[in-house]
């Protein structure tokens, strides 16, 4: 049973963390390149937010959104 848990430890520390170790070493040379994944996720989230706001505007202009504040009993 001990070898099973050691194998899991080896898998996570020596194999699956190889990309993270690379990024950790890269950060000492170039911070921007090391955080490229973060910037990509930020751009994706910004794009999704812009798309969402455009869709909300389309529904609002077509009067398809229901903004009844009495939809829940605790709001009345």
RASULPE-V735721 format. One record per backbone hydrogen bond with DSSP energy under -0.5 kcal/mol. NH is the residue of the N-H (numbers start at 1). CO is the residue of the C=O. Records with the same first field share a line. If there is no record, write none. Layout:
NH: CO / CO
This chain:
5: 1
6: 2
7: 3
8: 4
9: 5
10: 6
11: 7
12: 8
13: 9
14: 10
15: 10 / 11
16: 11
17: 12
18: 15
21: 17
22: 18
23: 19
24: 20
25: 21
26: 22
27: 23
28: 24 / 25
29: 26
30: 26
34: 30
35: 31
36: 33
39: 35
40: 36
41: 37
42: 38
43: 39
44: 40
45: 41
46: 42
47: 43
48: 44
49: 45
50: 46
51: 47
52: 48
53: 49
54: 50
55: 51
56: 52
57: 53
58: 54
59: 55
60: 56
61: 57
62: 58
63: 60
64: 59
65: 59
67: 65
69: 67
71: 68
75: 72
76: 72 / 73
